[in-house]
Amino acid sequence: MTRRFEGKVAIVTGAASGIGLATALRLGSEGARVVVADLNLARAQQAAQQVLQAGAPAALGLACDVSHEEQVAACVDRTIADLGAWHVVVNNAGRMIFKPLEQHSAEDMIDVLKVDLLGAFFFIKQAFVRMRPGGAIVNVSSIHAEQTTPLVTAYAAAKAGLLSLTRSAAIEGKAKGLRINAVLPGAVETPMLRENPNIKSGLETLDAADVGQPEDIAAAIAYLACDDAVFVQGAMLRVDGGRLDQL
Ligand SMILES: NC(=O)c1ccc[n+]([C@@H]2O[C@H](COP(=O)([O-])OP(=O)(O)OC[C@H]3O[C@@H](n4cnc5c(N)ncnc54)[C@H](O)[C@@H]3O)[C@@H](O)[C@H]2O)c1
């Protein structure tokens, strides 16, 4: 495998599981020193161990709730102190809740927005101040930003907001030499997919051919984060096996 991240330091949020873990493994196997940031320290450290086994020159598991700005700042402090200059962040941590729109409380909306939108915003703010030119940010949105199903109002709004944030950050980040892009995964075989009550109840039906693997998304994220994508800025890359294209 080519090692496109040799000499680079990458933070991946929500990297103890699913797409985040696959991304941390991919970046690490391509030479990145990787910070696995997730809610639970033990799970983050366990994932960091896997990243080392995949060939990363260094990996660090950190507890970081991305919805708290001070925890995000502390995560970046530790990254730079332990691994050196910071080059890549993948804003992957996400949360989904399921209920009818009229049952969403203000707190429900805020809780989801804080993780899925503000979490990325906090890391982008840090990157704008502390990343050097040449840095890359990849935001993990969702096809729910474009088309959605019932019962996921907060999630769909947050993921659509994340695309808007990507656009604004790409415009302002360009002058700083930073690239900001987004991926919109379709259905991906992770715990989040299988715990989805809309899937369990059959409200949302899935053709097996429309279900991707976490590694499929990690490959797209790695492309956007690496120097091959040097002219890719503000892109919103749908990675859904063509699911949304079907009539
Ligand atoms: N699985 C899918 O079908 C699918 C489709 C589209 C988009 N996505 C998006 O991909 C991303 C990863 O999802 P996944 O399917 O791998 O889910 P997952 O549940 O396997 O992993 C999510 C990880 O995020 C962590 N996390 C949650 N809240 C956090 C917080 N506040 N701070 C730090 N970490 C936090 C969890 O602990 C978990 O390890 C999410 O943003 C999700 O919305 C997933």
PDBQT file of the ligand as one rigid body, heavy atoms in Angstrom, charges set to zero:
ROOT
HETATM    1  N1  LIG A 301     -23.242   3.758   9.392  1.00  0.00    +0.000 N 
HETATM    2  C1  LIG A 301     -23.900   4.446   8.475  1.00  0.00    +0.000 C 
HETATM    3  O1  LIG A 301     -24.730   3.891   7.741  1.00  0.00    +0.000 OA
HETATM    4  C2  LIG A 301     -23.631   5.923   8.288  1.00  0.00    +0.000 A 
HETATM    5  C3  LIG A 301     -24.193   6.545   7.171  1.00  0.00    +0.000 A 
HETATM    6  C4  LIG A 301     -23.970   7.895   6.968  1.00  0.00    +0.000 A 
HETATM    7  C5  LIG A 301     -23.187   8.609   7.861  1.00  0.00    +0.000 A 
HETATM    8  N2  LIG A 301     -22.652   7.990   8.937  1.00  0.00    +0.000 N 
HETATM    9  C6  LIG A 301     -21.836   8.814   9.826  1.00  0.00    +0.000 C 
HETATM   10  O2  LIG A 301     -20.559   8.228   9.997  1.00  0.00    +0.000 OA
HETATM   11  C7  LIG A 301     -20.044   8.586  11.272  1.00  0.00    +0.000 C 
HETATM   12  C8  LIG A 301     -19.570   7.326  11.988  1.00  0.00    +0.000 C 
HETATM   13  O3  LIG A 301     -20.686   6.487  12.190  1.00  0.00    +0.000 OA
HETATM   14  P1  LIG A 301     -20.589   4.910  12.375  1.00  0.00    +0.000 P 
HETATM   15  O4  LIG A 301     -21.650   4.305  11.565  1.00  0.00    +0.000 OA
HETATM   16  O5  LIG A 301     -19.187   4.468  12.212  1.00  0.00    +0.000 OA
HETATM   17  O6  LIG A 301     -21.066   4.801  13.896  1.00  0.00    +0.000 OA
HETATM   18  P2  LIG A 301     -20.530   4.003  15.177  1.00  0.00    +0.000 P 
HETATM   19  O7  LIG A 301     -21.655   4.074  16.123  1.00  0.00    +0.000 OA
HETATM   20  O8  LIG A 301     -19.955   2.691  14.769  1.00  0.00    +0.000 OA
HETATM   21  O9  LIG A 301     -19.331   4.930  15.680  1.00  0.00    +0.000 OA
HETATM   22  C9  LIG A 301     -19.533   6.240  16.133  1.00  0.00    +0.000 C 
HETATM   23  C10 LIG A 301     -18.438   6.558  17.125  1.00  0.00    +0.000 C 
HETATM   24  O10 LIG A 301     -18.591   7.939  17.517  1.00  0.00    +0.000 OA
HETATM   25  C11 LIG A 301     -18.372   8.016  18.900  1.00  0.00    +0.000 C 
HETATM   26  N3  LIG A 301     -19.016   9.216  19.445  1.00  0.00    +0.000 N 
HETATM   27  C12 LIG A 301     -20.344   9.465  19.589  1.00  0.00    +0.000 A 
HETATM   28  N4  LIG A 301     -20.535  10.655  20.172  1.00  0.00    +0.000 NA
HETATM   29  C13 LIG A 301     -19.294  11.183  20.384  1.00  0.00    +0.000 A 
HETATM   30  C14 LIG A 301     -18.838  12.390  20.960  1.00  0.00    +0.000 A 
HETATM   31  N5  LIG A 301     -19.690  13.290  21.462  1.00  0.00    +0.000 N 
HETATM   32  N6  LIG A 301     -17.501  12.613  21.032  1.00  0.00    +0.000 NA
HETATM   33  C15 LIG A 301     -16.629  11.690  20.551  1.00  0.00    +0.000 A 
HETATM   34  N7  LIG A 301     -17.007  10.530  20.002  1.00  0.00    +0.000 NA
HETATM   35  C16 LIG A 301     -18.334  10.277  19.919  1.00  0.00    +0.000 A 
HETATM   36  C17 LIG A 301     -18.976   6.737  19.466  1.00  0.00    +0.000 C 
HETATM   37  O11 LIG A 301     -18.471   6.453  20.778  1.00  0.00    +0.000 OA
HETATM   38  C18 LIG A 301     -18.538   5.717  18.414  1.00  0.00    +0.000 C 
HETATM   39  O12 LIG A 301     -17.281   5.137  18.722  1.00  0.00    +0.000 OA
HETATM   40  C19 LIG A 301     -21.151   9.335  11.994  1.00  0.00    +0.000 C 
HETATM   41  O13 LIG A 301     -20.934  10.733  11.892  1.00  0.00    +0.000 OA
HETATM   42  C20 LIG A 301     -22.393   8.932  11.225  1.00  0.00    +0.000 C 
HETATM   43  O14 LIG A 301     -23.405   9.896  11.324  1.00  0.00    +0.000 OA
HETATM   44  C21 LIG A 301     -22.842   6.657   9.180  1.00  0.00    +0.000 A 
ENDROOT
TORSDOF 0
